[in-house]
């Protein structure tokens, strides 16, 4: 429980798990049975309904406006996931996802300026800047097919930023359990709504039936790992600044870089990417920036959860 009270530490663990999961997602998305983006995102959103298991642990009914805010955050989150995986599908994992390390926390901070009293929660501004800079160095280290991936990256970053800020407002007003339950219900509802579009509905059921049992097994194992990571992300947001939690995503991009490099060297049939001298040097520098930022943020103190309470009252 002491570990869960440290927002920075929880965020590091969460982003580490998500980094591992994303590498495996990239491998799965290369397989014919898993190439349907609609099917992939649908099942990811559908299994979020298991968040309702937290209801016995402190769930309370909310006023309609705050309930809708938590619900809307869940729907928006599914949209962010769609564009996130669209970018992952179109580009190299180590290259495409690293872009998010710069844009996503920046979007969260900018959106938070208008909605949160302390967007960085009293943490080290220098540490935040170093981690964001590390994310940008990550993707500048490689040549990027901008037209192919940038639109999806920008849309995903903006939607993730909005999700993080809205959830922080809900958590400050309702507590973690209640806010998280409404959030997961919103994500589940967004997934069910995907079935209303006939082309998506056909893809979802067709690819689900065609996928061999082994692919389905590893997909859901990976969804469990990703789900634990996502849950811990929102635990961290409830404890600290959403922008800082998002900036710690640099940890996941370090893991992605190391894992994709290892796969390219030892298991190219799984995943093969280009790693030149420029990429190795650039990402080593980026890793140093991220580590330095983590040290500064970790020593900068944690937000107590009241930073946005005053602004949240306006929404209620």
C-alpha angles and dihedrals in degrees: 000000000000088000091053090053091062105081095191094051092046090050092051092052091045095051090046091056092045091050091056091046094050093054090053090046090056090052092049093047089059091061118091094233092054102041097100106102092196092054092045095051094041094059091043089056095039096057090053086082087084086079087085089076085083092066094097090054101072108312115161132184114253138210109271095251095052092042090053091048091056091044092049091050088058093051092047089049091059089052089051090050091052093057091040092058091040088060091045091051094050100044144033113288097231091045105038099042093046089067088066089061089071105030103039100057089041090054090047092051094047093048089045091057090073098039110030127062091218111022092186094038096230092299124135111294088199091054091049091049092050093051093047089047089051090055092052092046088052093064097033087060090073138045109259133203092227099183091052100051111011098082091054092045094051093047092047092047093051094047093046089049092052091046093052094050095045091049091050090054091049093047092050090052103038109020126249103285097050094043093048094049093054089045094054091046088055092050091049092049090051090053092050090049088060088070090066091072106077098213091052092044091054092048093048096052097035096052092041090056094044096049111102117238092252092056092048091049095052091042092058093042087054091046088055091053091046091046092054089049093048091048091052090049090061091044087056092047090052088054101041148002115321091214092054092045088051092048090056084068084094085085091064092050091052088053091046091051093049094044095048090046090052092047092049091051100041108016108028090157087067099043133347125186136165116263116181133170092267092055094048094049095042095049092046088056090046091052090053091051092049093049091049090049092050091053092051094045092046091055094042097078133249130270112248095218099257098093095096099030094099093052091043091060089063091059093049 
